[in-house]
Amino acid sequence: MIRFVLLAAVITTESTQQAWIDQLREADRLTVENRYDAETAYIAARKRAEKLGADQLPMAITLNHMGAYYQSLGRLREAERLYAGAFAIAEQTVGAASENGVKLAINLSNVYLELRQVSRAESLIRGVLQKSNALSAGNRAILIADLASVLASKRKFEHAESLYREALAFFERDARQEFRERTIIALSNLSIINILMDRFDEGRSYSDRARALLAAIIAPPLLLEFKVMANAAAISATTSAKPEEADFLFQSAITFCENTLGRDHYLLGDVMNNYSEFLRKAGRRAEARTAKKRAKTILDTFSKENLSGHNVDATAFR
């Protein structure tokens, strides 16, 4: 009788786990297809995860997927709560320095930066880095790059540059796609830092390298592709003597965002602001005013939903 009860418990658990996996995959599929019912599917996946334990890893994984979904929509306060819940579970079950722990810490840190909670992002990343003995070399490099993003947000550019280069040395040695993508992010962020330090040739060189690597990746993440395009446009507007090049890059980035992320996506606000400034300097004042007005509308909506203030820098250093 005891054997029968235990076997039934195992079968029930495996069945429940498979139901959770199937539901989470369905929610992810709906997200990729930009379906409105993705949110309902994620809520159903969370309910299935609860049956496996509200404080267990399946719940953390579900909350992480939901956080990514809400972040993609610009609902950053909700994403923050979900990522924080996921990280708390991972910290208790597998440890902050584990593969899952580090990934969740990075996701939470990125949302903190987008919400201008720079101190919270720094505290989180430094806290995980202190567990250096338990970190793999790859995860340590990932955390160092994220700390560089924090320092860049605090305008500590020289320190940030040093950390990006340290992380980049590791990323470039690993041929896996994850690290190829992280190489692109580091190069793109280094391009911004160099521009902000008035090192224009270096900035453009880093940007060109990022774009070349991006072109070599099959089906890169949409956000990565958009951010690299947007940064390249801003850098071209700053460094190039050919305004038609910058105009083409801006138009490409804007069209890409509209077609893949949505016409009112929050990341488009800063790009429209940059484009407005480019148009103003080019003497195209009517177009500049139109771009500025559109940027304000996007950022006002984003600000009301997520922030108490304005002045959002939603593309750099992530």
C-alpha positions as CSV (number, residue, x, y, z in Angstrom):
1,M,0.0,0.0,0.0
2,I,2.8,2.4,0.8
3,R,4.5,1.6,-2.5
4,F,1.3,2.3,-4.3
5,V,0.8,5.7,-2.6
6,L,4.4,6.8,-3.3
7,L,4.2,5.8,-6.9
8,A,0.9,7.6,-7.4
9,A,2.5,10.7,-5.8
10,V,5.4,10.5,-8.3
11,I,3.1,10.1,-11.3
12,T,0.9,13.0,-10.1
13,T,4.0,15.2,-9.7
14,E,5.3,14.4,-13.1
15,S,1.9,14.9,-14.7
16,T,1.6,18.3,-13.0
17,Q,5.1,19.3,-14.0
18,Q,4.5,18.4,-17.7
19,A,1.2,20.4,-17.6
20,W,3.1,23.4,-16.3
21,I,5.8,23.1,-18.9
22,D,3.2,22.8,-21.7
23,Q,1.3,25.8,-20.4
24,L,4.4,28.0,-20.1
25,R,5.5,27.0,-23.6
26,E,2.1,28.0,-24.9
27,A,2.3,31.4,-23.3
28,D,5.8,31.9,-24.8
29,R,4.5,31.0,-28.2
30,L,1.6,33.4,-27.9
31,T,4.1,36.1,-26.9
32,V,6.3,35.5,-30.0
33,E,3.2,35.7,-32.1
34,N,2.2,39.0,-30.4
35,R,-1.1,37.5,-29.3
36,Y,-3.3,39.5,-26.9
37,D,-4.1,36.3,-24.9
38,A,-0.5,35.7,-23.9
39,E,-1.1,37.3,-20.5
40,T,-4.0,35.0,-19.7
41,A,-1.8,32.0,-20.7
42,Y,1.0,33.2,-18.4
43,I,-1.5,33.5,-15.5
44,A,-2.6,30.0,-16.2
45,A,1.1,28.8,-16.1
46,R,1.6,30.5,-12.8
47,K,-1.4,28.7,-11.3
48,R,0.1,25.4,-12.5
49,A,3.4,26.3,-11.1
50,E,1.8,26.9,-7.7
51,K,0.7,23.2,-7.6
52,L,4.4,22.3,-7.8
53,G,5.2,24.7,-4.9
54,A,4.9,28.4,-4.6
55,D,8.5,28.7,-3.4
56,Q,10.0,26.2,-5.9
57,L,12.1,26.7,-9.0
58,P,9.2,26.2,-11.5
59,M,7.5,29.2,-9.9
60,A,10.7,31.3,-10.3
61,I,11.0,30.3,-13.9
62,T,7.3,31.2,-14.6
63,L,7.7,34.6,-12.8
64,N,10.8,35.3,-14.9
65,H,9.0,34.6,-18.2
66,M,6.1,36.8,-17.1
67,G,8.5,39.5,-16.1
68,A,10.1,39.4,-19.6
69,Y,6.6,39.6,-21.1
70,Y,5.6,42.7,-19.1
71,Q,9.0,44.3,-19.6
72,S,8.6,43.9,-23.4
73,L,5.3,45.8,-23.1
74,G,6.9,48.6,-21.0
75,R,5.0,47.6,-17.9
76,L,8.1,47.8,-15.8
77,R,6.6,48.0,-12.3
78,E,4.9,44.7,-12.9
79,A,8.1,43.3,-14.4
80,E,10.1,44.5,-11.4
81,R,7.8,42.7,-8.9
82,L,7.8,39.5,-10.9
83,Y,11.6,39.4,-11.4
84,A,12.1,40.2,-7.7
85,G,9.8,37.3,-6.7
86,A,11.7,35.0,-9.1
87,F,15.1,36.0,-7.7
88,A,14.0,35.6,-4.1
89,I,12.9,32.0,-4.8
90,A,16.1,31.2,-6.7
91,E,18.2,32.7,-4.0
92,Q,16.6,30.4,-1.4
93,T,16.5,27.2,-3.6
94,V,19.6,27.2,-5.8
95,G,21.5,30.2,-4.6
96,A,22.1,33.7,-6.0
97,A,25.4,32.6,-7.6
98,S,23.8,29.7,-9.6
99,E,23.1,29.9,-13.3
100,N,19.4,30.6,-12.6
101,G,20.2,33.0,-9.8
102,V,22.6,35.1,-11.9
103,K,20.2,35.3,-14.9
104,L,17.4,36.4,-12.6
105,A,19.6,39.0,-10.9
106,I,20.6,40.4,-14.3
107,N,17.0,40.7,-15.4
108,L,16.0,42.4,-12.2
109,S,19.0,44.8,-12.4
110,N,18.1,45.7,-16.0
111,V,14.6,46.7,-14.9
112,Y,16.0,48.7,-12.0
113,L,18.1,50.6,-14.5
114,E,15.1,51.3,-16.8
115,L,13.2,52.6,-13.8
116,R,16.2,54.8,-12.8
117,Q,16.7,52.8,-9.6
118,V,20.5,52.8,-10.1
119,S,21.4,52.3,-6.5
120,R,19.2,49.2,-6.2
121,A,20.8,47.8,-9.4
122,E,24.3,48.4,-8.1
123,S,23.5,46.9,-4.6
124,L,22.0,43.8,-6.3
125,I,24.9,43.1,-8.7
126,R,27.6,43.8,-6.1
127,G,25.9,41.5,-3.7
128,V,25.9,38.6,-6.1
129,L,29.5,39.4,-7.2
130,Q,30.6,39.0,-3.5
131,K,29.8,35.3,-3.8
132,S,32.8,35.0,-6.2
133,N,33.8,31.6,-5.0
134,A,30.5,30.1,-6.1
135,L,30.4,31.9,-9.5
136,S,31.5,30.4,-12.8
137,A,33.9,32.4,-14.9
138,G,31.1,33.1,-17.4
139,N,28.7,34.4,-14.8
140,R,31.3,36.5,-13.2
141,A,32.0,38.2,-16.6
142,I,28.2,38.7,-17.1
143,L,27.9,40.4,-13.7
144,I,30.9,42.6,-14.4
145,A,29.4,43.8,-17.6
146,D,26.1,44.5,-15.8
147,L,28.0,46.4,-13.1
148,A,29.7,48.4,-16.0
149,S,26.2,49.4,-17.1
150,V,25.3,50.6,-13.6
151,L,28.5,52.7,-13.5
152,A,27.9,54.1,-16.9
153,S,24.4,55.2,-15.8
154,K,26.2,57.0,-12.9
155,R,28.5,58.6,-15.5
156,K,31.5,56.9,-14.2
157,F,32.6,56.2,-17.7
158,E,36.3,55.4,-17.2
159,H,35.5,52.7,-14.6
160,A,32.7,51.4,-16.7
161,E,34.9,51.2,-19.8
162,S,37.5,49.2,-17.9
163,L,34.8,46.7,-16.7
164,Y,33.3,46.3,-20.1
165,R,36.7,45.5,-21.6
166,E,37.3,43.0,-18.9
167,A,34.0,41.2,-19.6
168,L,34.5,41.6,-23.4
169,A,37.7,39.7,-23.2
170,F,35.8,36.7,-21.8
171,F,32.8,37.0,-24.1
172,E,34.9,37.0,-27.3
173,R,36.5,33.7,-26.4
174,D,33.1,31.9,-26.1
175,A,31.5,30.9,-29.4
176,R,28.0,30.2,-27.9
177,Q,25.3,32.5,-29.1
178,E,24.6,33.9,-25.6
179,F,28.1,35.2,-25.4
180,R,28.1,36.5,-29.0
181,E,25.0,38.5,-28.1
182,R,26.7,39.8,-24.9
183,T,29.8,40.8,-27.0
184,I,27.5,42.9,-29.2
185,I,25.9,44.5,-26.1
186,A,29.3,45.3,-24.7
187,L,30.6,46.8,-28.0
188,S,27.5,48.9,-28.4
189,N,27.7,50.2,-24.9
190,L,31.4,50.9,-25.3
191,S,30.6,53.0,-28.4
192,I,28.2,55.1,-26.3
193,I,30.7,55.6,-23.5
194,N,33.4,56.7,-25.9
195,I,31.1,59.2,-27.6
196,L,30.2,60.6,-24.2
197,M,33.9,61.0,-23.5
198,D,34.4,62.8,-26.8
199,R,36.4,59.9,-28.3
200,F,34.5,59.8,-31.5
201,D,36.7,57.6,-33.7
202,E,36.7,54.9,-31.0
203,G,33.0,55.2,-30.5
204,R,32.3,54.8,-34.1
205,S,34.7,51.8,-34.4
206,Y,32.9,50.0,-31.5
207,S,29.5,50.7,-33.1
208,D,30.7,49.3,-36.5
209,R,32.0,46.2,-34.8
210,A,28.7,45.7,-33.0
211,R,26.7,46.0,-36.2
212,A,29.0,43.6,-38.1
213,L,28.6,40.9,-35.4
214,L,24.9,41.5,-35.2
215,A,24.6,40.9,-39.0
216,A,26.4,37.6,-38.6
217,I,23.8,36.2,-36.1
218,I,20.8,34.3,-37.4
219,A,17.5,35.6,-35.9
220,P,19.0,37.8,-33.1
221,P,16.7,39.0,-30.3
222,L,14.4,41.8,-31.5
223,L,15.4,44.1,-28.6
224,L,19.1,43.6,-29.2
225,E,18.7,44.3,-32.9
226,F,16.7,47.5,-32.3
227,K,19.0,48.9,-29.6
228,V,22.1,48.4,-31.7
229,M,20.4,50.1,-34.7
230,A,19.2,53.0,-32.5
231,N,22.7,53.4,-30.9
232,A,24.3,53.3,-34.4
233,A,21.9,56.0,-35.6
234,A,22.7,58.3,-32.6
235,I,26.5,57.7,-33.1
236,S,26.3,58.4,-36.8
237,A,24.4,61.7,-36.1
238,T,27.3,62.7,-33.8
239,T,30.3,61.5,-35.7
240,S,29.4,61.3,-39.4
241,A,29.8,64.1,-42.0
242,K,27.1,62.4,-44.0
243,P,23.6,63.4,-42.7
244,E,21.9,61.0,-45.1
245,E,23.6,58.1,-43.4
246,A,22.3,59.1,-40.0
247,D,18.8,59.8,-41.4
248,F,18.7,56.3,-43.0
249,L,19.8,54.6,-39.7
250,F,17.2,56.5,-37.7
251,Q,14.5,55.7,-40.2
252,S,15.5,52.0,-40.2
253,A,15.5,51.8,-36.4
254,I,12.1,53.6,-36.1
255,T,10.5,51.4,-38.8
256,F,12.0,48.2,-37.2
257,C,10.5,49.2,-33.8
258,E,7.1,50.0,-35.3
259,N,6.9,46.7,-37.1
260,T,8.2,44.4,-34.4
261,L,7.7,46.1,-31.0
262,G,4.9,48.5,-31.7
263,R,4.4,52.1,-32.7
264,D,4.1,53.3,-29.1
265,H,6.8,51.1,-27.6
266,Y,8.5,53.0,-24.7
267,L,12.1,52.5,-26.2
268,L,11.0,54.4,-29.3
269,G,10.6,57.6,-27.2
270,D,14.3,58.2,-26.8
271,V,15.0,57.4,-30.4
272,M,12.4,59.9,-31.5
273,N,14.0,62.5,-29.3
274,N,17.4,61.8,-30.8
275,Y,16.0,61.9,-34.3
276,S,14.3,65.2,-33.5
277,E,17.6,66.7,-32.4
278,F,19.2,65.4,-35.6
279,L,16.5,66.9,-37.7
280,R,16.7,70.3,-35.9
281,K,20.4,70.5,-36.5
282,A,19.8,69.6,-40.2
283,G,17.4,72.5,-40.5
284,R,14.4,70.3,-40.9
285,R,12.5,72.1,-38.2
286,A,8.9,71.0,-39.0
287,E,9.9,67.4,-39.1
288,A,11.9,67.9,-35.8
289,R,8.8,69.3,-34.1
290,T,6.7,66.3,-35.2
291,A,9.3,63.9,-34.0
292,K,9.6,65.7,-30.7
293,K,5.8,65.7,-30.2
294,R,5.7,62.0,-30.8
295,A,8.6,61.3,-28.4
296,K,6.8,63.3,-25.7
297,T,3.6,61.4,-26.2
298,I,5.4,58.0,-25.9
299,L,7.4,59.0,-22.9
300,D,4.5,60.7,-21.1
301,T,2.6,57.5,-21.3
302,F,5.5,55.5,-20.1
303,S,6.2,57.9,-17.3
304,K,2.6,57.8,-16.0
305,E,2.7,54.0,-16.0
306,N,6.1,53.5,-14.4
307,L,7.8,56.6,-13.1
308,S,7.1,59.7,-11.1
309,G,9.2,61.9,-13.3
310,H,10.4,62.2,-16.9
311,N,13.8,62.4,-18.5
312,V,14.0,58.7,-19.3
313,D,17.0,57.2,-21.0
314,A,15.6,53.9,-22.0
315,T,18.1,52.6,-24.6
316,A,21.6,53.0,-23.2
317,F,23.8,50.7,-21.1
318,R,21.7,47.5,-21.0
